[in-house]
């Protein structure tokens, strides 16, 4: 995991979470501000939170067969 900064100094992870375009995986982030941003995005039904039942990527991935390319 890495912190990626935009040219204006904002963290891309924060921007994605605020817009409802990324999840905060439970137990992975000690950054309370990310969790708060996700809750605000959920409440505002932004991005994926506009869906009635979005599936977290870690659950979606476990339902797909492994690709053997």
C-alpha positions, 0 to 999 in steps of 0.5 A: 500500500502506498500514499499517492499525492495529487499535484495539489497535495491531496491524497488520492485515496481520500478523494476516491473514498469521498466520491464513493469510488473506493472502499475502506477495507475493514481492519486495513486502515487505521486512518479514522478520517478515511472511515468517516469519509466512507460513511459520509459518501454512503449517507450521500449515496455517492458513487457505488453507494447509489447502488442498493447492495454494492459488493465489496471487492474482497467478497466479489473476488472470492466468488470468481474462479482464478484465472490461469493465463 
